[in-house]
Amino acid sequence: MPIQEDNSPTPQELGFAPPEIPVPDTTPPHLGLPSVPPFLSFAQLVNSYSRSFLNYDEALRQGRQQALAIRRDPVIMQALRARQMPVAQLKWHVAASDPNDVEQARVAEAIQKGIERTPRLQSFFMSLLDSIWYGRSAVQVAYQWDWIDGMKLCRPRMWWPLNGDKLVFKFDGRPGVLVNYNFPGTWIPTERGRAHFVTPEERACLIIHHFEPEDADFFEGDMAGGLFGVGLRSRIYWYWHLKTQIMQYLMDYIERVGSGGTTIYYYEAGNDASMREVKRAAEEQLGTNAILFPRYRENGNSGPGMDRFEPSQAGVQLIQQLVTTYFDDVMRKFILGQDLTSTAEPTGLGSGVAALHGQTFSRIISYDAISLGESLTADLVVPMQKFMGKDNLPPCKFVFEVDAPNTATILAAAQAFYQMGGAVDEESLREALGLPQPEPGKAILSQQQAMSPQAAGTIPAGVPMAGPPGPDPSQQGLVPPQGAAPQAPVPGVS
């Protein structure tokens, strides 16, 4: 029987201070549990047998065909790819928690080299970035053992993308995949068919990326799957649906009116022979926008004839501009955050609008890259580190280099600082510019000039200062080597 909460007046309603939250000594607050389990925060529960959330968004709720059709819109796909590809092409690395720790640095470097051997790595990232559209996306990974820099590790050998609409989640968050009747493993029926919920061993081979988890309304239990990600498809569905309706109006207008206008053919009312003759003449003309209409003879001025009505292009242009200039632009701006990275528009000389749009797009790329890096850390880097037997070390982290420094600015600032008399650390400057140390035996470029023969053997002028040791006098001709004949003294040297 449900327990009803005591609804009597509280001391806080009378103005007393609320009690302090007790701090436990050994256990986390509320035993580490949420205040209200998520599956109990909806008005209805449908999958009480499988105990899984309904996985619907605005598009799926209106029908599977609609959800498939919206992705096939080339305007939407162009904008979506323009957002995904810059993230997939970013430089990345696996960072150790403490880069100064030799063991952690070796583990991070081995994991990075193992991931770099993944086939079609850029497509691997693109598949996970489909969560931007679906709300969730996954990749199934097949691992193999390999040796890298003397360390044995388990790295991805092959992978397969997993559509986000195939994923379902239990009330406890365990993921599952929709399967057909030939699946040999265990399955549980859900509202959309059979689903296999993965075991802990299978979960280690599944990389899941969630995009913007969102709690649904209390009375929309069929949208509860939004707790595991809501994609852009759900955000723009109704806008896209309205666009398709306008396009249908345009096609109906063209079909009924046509680009060549409408012709009315008149035949003599009550005269079947006249109707057949006029109909045959109409069928022989180009186009199908023809109307047969009876007309009575009056004083010899009526009867069979023809009238031509040219269509107005204003209606067609209005509908076309409404679709291309309004609906497409709004959806494109919603996906990309702006439009100057995908379309050309006047901005005004020196207005800075283009730079502002570029900054907006950069923030979106950074947002997507950081989110994807967190998923790759949890589902790829941490399991690989555990397979290596290095889970006793702090976990490594997958990092996309979204904040790459402006090397031209750094180099100009370092040069100006050096010319002002400042000291610049070469190793730090090389690291900021991305320049490695020269390797022995390889040709190098340097502006350091060799000493001219005229300068050899001369004495530098100035006041001696503390610094690195100077050249060996015996090698400069100032002190004769043992067994050599004494030379004349150098003028000015005592």
Secondary structure, DSSP 8 states (H G I E B T S, - for coil): -------S--GGGGT---------SSS-GGGG--SS-GGGSSS--S-TTTTB-----HHHHH-HHHHHHHHT-HHHHHHHHHHHHHHHTS-EEEE-SSTT-HHHHHHHHHHHHHHHTSTTHHHHHHHHTTHHHHSEEEEEEEEEEEEETTEEEEEEEEEEEE-GGGEEEBTT--EEEE--TT--S--EEETTEEEEE--HHHHTTEEEEE-S-----TT-GGGGGGGG---HHHHHHHHHHHHHHHHHHHHHHHHHT-TT-EEEEEEETT-HHHHHHHHHHHHTSSSS-EEEEEE---TTS-SSEEEEE---HHHHHHHHHIIIIIIHHHHHHHHHSSSTTTS-----TT--HHHHHHHHHHHHHHHHHHHHHHHHIIIIIHHHHHHTT-TTS---EEEE-TT---HHHHHHHHHHHHHTT----HHHHHHHHT-----TTS----------GGGTT----S---S-S----HHHHTSS--TTS------TT--
